[in-house]
Amino acid sequence: AANVVVVKRSMSPGFAGIDNPLFYDPKTSMLFADAKKALEQVTQAVKNL
């Protein structure tokens, strides 16, 4: 993909304890939020365009 958006609560590595290199890729945007709430807001914003 040309650009990627990752929805995650924090940069913590999670259960496995391994950082995800995708998070540091220049084509990746991070949206720090609860995924369900964030996607509901993004969906509504797109509908309002």
C-alpha positions as CSV (number, residue, x, y, z in Angstrom):
1,A,0.0,0.0,0.0
2,A,1.1,3.6,-0.6
3,N,0.0,4.5,2.9
4,V,-1.0,2.6,6.0
5,V,-3.0,3.7,9.1
6,V,-2.5,1.7,12.3
7,V,-5.0,2.2,15.0
8,K,-3.5,1.3,18.4
9,R,-3.8,2.5,22.0
10,S,0.0,2.9,22.4
11,M,3.4,2.0,21.0
12,S,3.8,-0.8,23.6
13,P,5.0,-4.1,22.0
14,G,2.1,-6.1,23.4
15,F,2.0,-9.7,24.6
16,A,4.8,-11.0,22.4
17,G,7.1,-8.1,23.5
18,I,8.3,-7.5,20.0
19,D,8.2,-4.1,18.3
20,N,6.4,-4.1,14.9
21,P,8.7,-2.5,12.3
22,L,5.6,-1.3,10.4
23,F,5.0,1.3,13.1
24,Y,8.3,3.0,12.2
25,D,7.8,2.9,8.4
26,P,7.6,6.5,6.9
27,K,4.5,5.4,5.0
28,T,2.7,4.5,8.2
29,S,0.4,6.9,10.2
30,M,-0.4,6.0,13.8
31,L,-3.9,6.8,15.2
32,F,-3.6,6.3,19.0
33,A,-7.2,5.5,20.1
34,D,-9.6,2.8,20.9
35,A,-10.1,1.1,17.5
36,K,-13.9,0.8,17.7
37,K,-14.4,4.5,18.7
38,A,-11.8,5.8,16.2
39,L,-13.3,3.9,13.3
40,E,-16.8,5.1,14.1
41,Q,-15.5,8.7,14.1
42,V,-13.6,8.2,10.9
43,T,-16.6,6.6,9.2
44,Q,-18.9,9.4,10.3
45,A,-16.4,12.0,9.0
46,V,-16.2,10.3,5.6
47,K,-20.0,10.2,5.4
48,N,-20.1,13.9,6.1
49,L,-17.8,14.8,3.2
